[in-house]
Amino acid sequence: MRRWERREKNMARKNVTVAIEAEILKEARHIAVEKGMSLSALLGETLEVLVRDDVSYRRARNRQAALLKNPPDLGTKGKATWTREDLHGR
């Protein structure tokens, strides 16, 4: 089952006007036909994936930024208990 078929049927939809180069539009129509989709469905699915991926990336980036601001205690209480020589076996 395709992603757009699983969505709730009562989700609000908005119509948009998009300016696209003629050759890009022609190729996009071919892609839509090959996938058995309308051009509108192809563009909608592509935007949905783009937005979902971007949101996921931003959430992951924010989690990592929070870890940098408040790193977990690794048992050293912020103090290095080793020397450079210890680490390099000198």
C-alpha positions as CSV (number, residue, x, y, z in Angstrom):
1,M,0.0,0.0,0.0
2,R,1.4,3.4,-0.9
3,R,2.1,6.1,1.6
4,W,-0.6,8.5,0.3
5,E,-3.2,5.8,0.4
6,R,-2.6,5.2,4.1
7,R,-3.1,8.9,5.1
8,E,-6.3,9.9,6.8
9,K,-8.9,10.8,4.2
10,N,-10.0,14.0,6.0
11,M,-6.5,15.7,6.1
12,A,-6.7,19.2,4.8
13,R,-5.2,19.8,1.4
14,K,-4.1,23.0,-0.2
15,N,-3.6,23.8,-3.9
16,V,-0.4,25.5,-4.9
17,T,0.9,27.0,-8.1
18,V,4.5,26.1,-8.9
19,A,6.7,27.6,-11.6
20,I,8.8,24.8,-13.2
21,E,11.0,24.8,-16.3
22,A,9.1,23.1,-19.2
23,E,11.7,20.3,-19.6
24,I,11.7,19.5,-15.9
25,L,7.9,19.4,-16.0
26,K,7.9,17.0,-19.0
27,E,10.4,14.7,-17.3
28,A,8.4,14.8,-14.0
29,R,5.2,13.8,-15.9
30,H,7.1,10.8,-17.3
31,I,8.3,9.8,-13.9
32,A,4.8,10.1,-12.5
33,V,3.4,7.9,-15.3
34,E,6.1,5.3,-14.8
35,K,5.2,5.2,-11.1
36,G,1.5,5.0,-11.8
37,M,0.8,8.3,-10.1
38,S,-0.5,11.7,-10.9
39,L,2.0,14.6,-11.1
40,S,0.3,16.1,-8.1
41,A,0.7,12.9,-6.1
42,L,4.3,12.6,-7.1
43,L,5.1,16.2,-6.1
44,G,3.1,15.8,-2.9
45,E,5.0,12.6,-1.9
46,T,8.3,14.1,-2.8
47,L,7.6,17.1,-0.6
48,E,6.4,14.9,2.2
49,V,9.6,12.9,2.2
50,L,11.7,16.0,2.0
51,V,9.9,17.6,5.0
52,R,9.9,14.4,7.1
53,D,13.6,13.9,6.5
54,D,14.4,17.5,7.3
55,V,12.4,17.3,10.5
56,S,14.1,14.1,11.5
57,Y,17.5,15.7,10.8
58,R,16.7,18.8,12.9
59,R,15.5,16.7,15.8
60,A,18.7,14.6,15.7
61,R,20.8,17.7,15.5
62,N,19.0,19.3,18.4
63,R,19.5,16.2,20.5
64,Q,23.2,16.2,19.8
65,A,23.5,19.9,20.5
66,A,21.8,19.3,23.9
67,L,24.3,16.5,24.7
68,L,27.2,18.9,23.9
69,K,25.7,21.5,26.3
70,N,25.1,19.0,29.0
71,P,27.3,15.9,28.4
72,P,26.6,12.8,30.4
73,D,29.0,12.0,33.2
74,L,31.4,9.2,32.1
75,G,32.7,8.6,35.6
76,T,35.6,11.1,35.4
77,K,33.7,14.1,36.8
78,G,35.2,16.2,34.0
79,K,38.8,15.5,34.9
80,A,41.2,13.5,32.8
81,T,42.9,10.8,35.0
82,W,45.4,9.9,32.4
83,T,48.3,11.6,30.7
84,R,49.2,11.8,27.0
85,E,52.1,9.4,27.6
86,D,49.8,6.9,29.3
87,L,47.5,6.9,26.2
88,H,50.4,6.5,23.8
89,G,52.3,3.9,25.9
90,R,55.5,6.0,26.2
